[in-house]
Amino acid sequence: MGKCWSCNHEIPANQYHRQDHCDRCGRDTHACKNCEHHDRAYNNECRESSAERIVDKEKANFCDHFKPSSRTGGEATSRDALKSAAEALFKKK
């Protein structure tokens, strides 16, 4: 069981095929942003060094290294939280 990168909805293990979509938001499930190897800090945003470059990280792909992520989704929400934390940290007193 994993979670959708977009809406954080739980996705059963058997729904990560290329043609599958999240039941809640309709996003592709076999996409880079839903993969355990996806990491924006790495080259091509992937920790798997032998993986082919995938341009659109939100669309379904044929990557053989895909492994459903156990991380929670909601990338936009976490980005907003990080920005707020940084602003609070550097706030002038």
C-alpha positions in Angstrom: 0.0 0.0 0.0 1.3 3.4 -1.0 0.1 7.0 -1.2 -0.6 9.2 -4.1 2.0 11.9 -4.6 -0.6 14.5 -5.4 -3.5 14.0 -3.0 -2.1 11.5 -0.4 -4.9 9.0 -1.1 -3.9 5.4 -0.3 -3.2 3.3 -3.4 -3.4 -0.5 -3.2 -0.2 -2.4 -4.2 -1.9 -3.9 -7.3 -2.8 -0.4 -8.8 0.7 0.7 -9.9 0.5 -0.4 -13.5 1.2 2.1 -16.3 -2.5 2.5 -17.1 -3.6 2.9 -13.5 -4.8 6.2 -11.9 -5.4 7.4 -8.4 -9.1 6.8 -7.5 -9.4 10.2 -5.8 -7.6 12.7 -8.0 -7.1 10.7 -11.3 -3.3 11.2 -11.4 -1.1 8.5 -12.9 0.2 6.0 -10.3 3.2 4.6 -12.2 4.9 8.0 -12.3 8.2 9.3 -11.0 6.7 11.4 -8.3 5.1 8.2 -6.9 8.4 6.3 -6.9 10.7 5.5 -4.0 13.7 6.6 -6.1 12.3 10.1 -6.9 14.4 12.8 -5.2 14.7 16.4 -6.5 18.2 16.7 -5.1 19.6 14.1 -7.5 20.5 14.2 -11.2 17.3 13.8 -13.2 15.5 13.8 -9.9 16.2 10.1 -9.5 18.4 8.2 -7.0 18.6 5.3 -9.4 21.7 6.1 -11.4 21.1 3.7 -14.3 17.5 4.9 -14.9 16.7 6.6 -18.2 15.8 10.3 -18.0 12.1 10.9 -17.7 11.1 14.5 -18.5 7.5 14.6 -17.1 7.7 13.3 -13.6 3.9 13.4 -13.2 2.9 11.2 -16.2 2.9 7.4 -16.4 6.1 5.9 -17.8 7.8 2.6 -18.6 10.7 2.8 -16.1 11.9 -0.6 -15.0 13.2 0.8 -11.7 9.8 2.0 -10.5 9.1 1.1 -6.9 6.0 2.5 -5.1 6.9 5.1 -2.6 6.0 4.8 1.1 6.4 8.6 1.5 3.3 10.8 1.9 2.2 13.0 -1.0 1.1 16.5 -1.1 4.2 18.1 -2.6 2.7 21.6 -2.8 1.6 21.5 0.9 5.0 20.4 2.1 6.7 23.2 0.0 4.4 25.8 1.6 5.2 24.4 5.1 8.9 24.6 4.4 8.6 28.2 3.1 6.7 29.2 6.3 9.3 27.5 8.5 12.1 29.3 6.7 10.4 32.6 7.0 9.8 32.1 10.7 13.4 31.1 11.2 14.8 34.2 9.5 12.2 36.7 10.7 13.5 40.0 12.0 12.7 40.7 15.6 
